[in-house]
């Protein structure tokens, strides 16, 4: 009987525990790097400083909040090489790399900042240039951290670099509705107390039944 009661209440607690886990989910605010494969974007397997694009390639950057590469937001807008580099003729000793720069949405912007409008650019660089060098040729200033992580393109954002943020952007409560952090027990604590109390009652009932 006690085991049955325990299983029932643990099953009831699972939705509460799952909800708590989702509320604590986190993401990271950063510039993701993409390569165009045909007409689709694929998340780059190496950083822009290591990538060596060929003439005619299309690479993209998107600023957003995501948990990992699996849910990272892709660059938006047209990404056709012929359109982006239409005004840049081929030149011996150089290559042309089409770049799509998506500064993201206001929801993903750091506090106090607004994302610039997305844009495209055709970088004409040396044949052995990396994507990072192509980006620097058309979208300065760039900002990197001490680990060579790309932090800002064209000065955006002004601060921060890959910082951890809450994945759920729930609106902050009004000041008059705010309560101190220690104003009451949490849902998890209340549920735990309820389980202990009910298990104790079940055990007492079982003992009395056997007496």
Secondary structure as UniProt FT lines:
FT   HELIX           2..23
FT   STRAND          26..37
FT   TURN            38..39
FT   STRAND          40..43
FT   TURN            48..50
FT   TURN            55..56
FT   STRAND          58..66
FT   HELIX           69..71
FT   HELIX           81..84
FT   TURN            85..87
FT   TURN            92..93
FT   STRAND          94..102
FT   HELIX           106..108
FT   TURN            111..112
FT   STRAND          119..126
FT   TURN            127..128
FT   HELIX           131..138
FT   STRAND          143..144
FT   TURN            146..147
FT   STRAND          150..153
FT   TURN            154..155
FT   STRAND          164..166
FT   HELIX           175..177
FT   TURN            181..182
FT   HELIX           187..210
//
